[in-house]
Amino acid sequence: MGSVSSTKRTEGTKSVVQELLDTVEKYAWLGVLLFAFGWAYRLGKFVSEHAINCLFGDAWDYTTPLFRHANPLVVFRWQHGPHREGIGLLFEWAVYTLTRWNTRAVDFAMVGLVALAMGVAIVLRYRLAGRLQWSDLLLPLLFCNLGIWESVTIGSHVAHSVMPLLLVMLTGGAWLIPKRVWRYRVVAILNVAAVYTGFALFLGLLNPILLAIEIWRLRGKKEMRAALGALIAVLLTDGSFLIGYAFGQVQGRFEPWPMARFMATLFAYFFKADLAFGYLLLAAMVAACLAHGARWIREEKPESLLICLFTGFTLLFALECAYGRVANGTEYAQTSRYLCLVTPGMVGLYLAALALPHWSLRLCGVGVLFWLAYVGRDIPGREQYVMEVWQRGRADWITAYKQTGSVGLAGKMAHLTMDPHPELSHMDEKLAYLKAHQLNLFAP
């Protein structure tokens, strides 16, 4: 009798524990959403404390078509460095129009874009698994890391990386559309925006490859025509990017080993980790991209497609970044504005960790990523100092310029250069325009 009673008590205890665990797992979605809102608010509060209402750096150059009242097509195709401005500058233009060229408003809008990209990533996780899990708390850590401070508080350059981050996530969602005809149409439409918007242009290299594989897979079926039409549209879009393109703005040097070190440094910097972790992340990302690309070709697994797309995009960006900057030194990999475009690759690594065959491997992979992301969630002290110097310097420059009306004198008084090449960007003329129309730093 005692043995039977003991067995029943044990079973009852197990039942209660299991019910508790099921309840905790059941409400994982709520925990993930609350965590996401909290981290998005944290990023917004950070921007509120550090954003300054004044054009800065490259903004004096890439906004040139806005000063000239150019038509939307010119704005869309405007080239700045190796990329074009696309819907990023159109978005920025819309915010400027509504806010008297308030760059703080643009910075807040970019926080909204980052939060939207994070939301798309959470939806993609739900689509893949049918539910959210507690491990998905990692996603807000990856997207709302304060390490992206330069992208959302300096220069307000929407097209460079924040809008491309959203476009990469949206393209991932497009590739999961169940009906193939609509899938290919949406991919082709998003490809137009991506190729012309900042470094999202690397989607223009990945989409044709994925579409070609789809055409091969669908040979002999009626859906093949839709995929073929999308491929033609994508290739035409890619080709149109080169019309009027100034290749002289693209510079770089191919050095395989220094470039690999640059990429590893960039990946380590994402988490503020040691270089050894950077090499591990680089190797893991290459392996995940190749392995899941092959798996998608064999089995058409949607998670493998996203892993290949996200890791492939970040690897292409990191490779281009290394090619263009390695001559300046590996330390240039530790640049805040690059981190938004490393995020898709880290999301891909997270999905790859979840796809590992054994629970212990999954736990290890997700655990390491979560630990790295949580430890590296803030700004290193050195960058915090630089950010505060720039913040004070920009505020002092505004005061000094309003007093003197001279770019040079204001720079000397504030000990800060608002544009390293004011003559080339015609900064004086643009300041006169802003003053005449009471915009930006002259707004009432």
C-alpha positions, 0 to 999 in steps of 0.5 A: 500500500505504501509503495502504491501511495508513494507512486501516486504522489510521485506521479502527481508531483510530476503532473503538477511540475509538467503543468507548470512547465507547459504554462510557462512555455505557453506564455513565451510569446508574451514574454518575448513581446514584452521584452521586445517592447522594453528593448525598443523603448530602451533604444528610443530613450537612448536616442532621445538622450543623445540625438542632436538636431543638426546635419552632420558628416555625410548628411551634408553630401548625400542630401544634395538632391533634397536641397536641389528639389530633385524629383523622386526618381533622382533622389531614389537613384542618387549615388553616395559612395558605393551604393545608392540612396533608394527608399532610404533617402525618400523616407528621410525626405518625407520625415524632413518635410513633416518636421522642418528638417529635424534630424532628431525626428529622423533618428526616432524614425530609424528606431521605429524601422529597427523595431519593425525589422525586429518585429518581422524577425519575430513573425518569421520565427513564429512562421517557422515554429508555429509558436514563440519560445523563450529562446527568442528573447535573443532577437531583441538583444540582437536588434536593439543592441546599443552598439548601433548608436552611430546609425541612430544618433549620428548623421541620420543616414537611413539608407546606409544600413537601417532601411537595408536591415528592414529590407533584408527581413522583409525579403526573408518574409517574402521567400516564405509566402506559401503561394509561389506566384505571389512569392516571386512577385513580392521578391522582385518588387522588394529587389527593386527597393533593395538594390537601390537602397544602401547596402541592401544591394547585396540582395540583388546578388542573392535573389537571382541565385535563389530564383535560378534554383527555384526554376531548376526545381520547378522545371516542367511545372507551370509555376516555373514561368512565374519564377522565370519572370521574376528572375528576368525582372530581378536581373533587369533591376540589377542591370539598371543599377549600373546605368550612370554609376560612378565606379570612381567612388568605389575603392578597395584592395584585395588581401585575403588574410587581412580581409578575413581578419577584418571580417572576424574583427567585425563579427567580434565587435558586434558582441564586444568580444575577443577576436577568437570569438570573431573567427569562430563566428565567421567560420560558423556563419560560412558553414551555416550558409553553405550547409543550409544552402545545400539543405534547402536545395535538397529538401526545400526547408524554409528555415534553411532558406532563411539561414542561407539568405541572412548569413549570405547577406551579412557575409557579402556585406562583411566581405565588401566592407573588408575590401573597401576598408582593410587598407585603412587598418583592421581597427576600422572594422570596429565601426558602429554604423556597420553593425545593423548589417551584421544583425541578419547574419547573427539571426541566421546563426540563431536559426542555425543553432535551433536547427542543430540535430541534438538538444545539447548542441542546440542549447550550447549554440543558443546559450553562447549567442545569448551570453554574447549578446547580453554581455555586449548589449551596451556601448564600450567606455571608449565609444561612450566617451567619443559619443559624448564628445561628439554630442557636446561638440555638435551642440557647441558648434550650433551655438557658435555658428549662430553667433559667428555665421562662419563654418570655420570659426564655429569648428574652431570654437567647438573643436569639432568638424561638422563636415570634413570637406565643407567646400565639396559639399557646399556646406555654406550654401546649404546652411544659407538655404536652411537659414532662409527657410528656417529649417533644421538648426534654424527651425523656430 
